[in-house]
Amino acid sequence: MLGLEKKLSKAWEGKSAQEIADAPVTAIEGVSAADAEHLLKAFGIKTVRDFGTNKYFRWAQSIATLAD
């Protein structure tokens, strides 16, 4: 899937984009269960979709893009 396999935990490699979007954030390589708990408590983030569409992260990404 567009070279994203190495950015996912082994269990999620080969899954569809829809399945990954609905997966817990721990599906992303390097995101631990403790990280997931912090994301849930701080931002209400449960899924990869929540993580990718979080308004604060999107705002920060837009600022970083403008700064480059």
N, C-alpha and C positions, 0 to 999 in steps of 0.2 A: 504494500500500500504506500506508494509514493516515497519509498525509502524510510518510512517511519518505524519499521520493525525494530531497529536498534534503540529506539527511544521508548520502547514498551517493555514491560516485564514479560518474560518468556511465555507465561500463560496466555497472554493477549496477542502475541504475534500471530498473524494470519486471520485475525478476526476482522469483521467488516467495520467501516467507519461508524456505523450506527451502534454496533455492539460496544465499541471502544468509547464512544461518546457517553453511553449510558453506564459505563463501568465505573467502579470506585477510582478515586484519584491514585490509588496505589498501583493501578495499571500502568502508570507512567514510570519508567525506569528511574530509580533514585528517590522516589517519593515513598517514605516509610509509613508504617501504621501510625507512628507518633506524629509525623508531618501531617497526615490526613486528619488526625484528631485536632491539631492546631488550626488547620484550615476550616474544619467544621465549626469549631468554637469561635474563631475570629470572624469568619465570613459566611458561614452557613453553606460551605462548599462540600458536596458529597460525591459528585461525579466529575468525570473528565469534562463533560459539557459545562457544568457549573464553573469549573476552573477556567475554562477557555472563554467564557462569556461574562465573567465577573466584571462589573463596571469599573471597579477601582483598578484592576489589572489592565483593563482596556485603556483607561485614562493614562496610566503610567506608560503603557506601550506607545500611545499616541505622542506623549511628551518626548519620550526617548527618540522616536522616529523624527520628530520635528527638530530635535537637537542635533541629529546626525547630519 
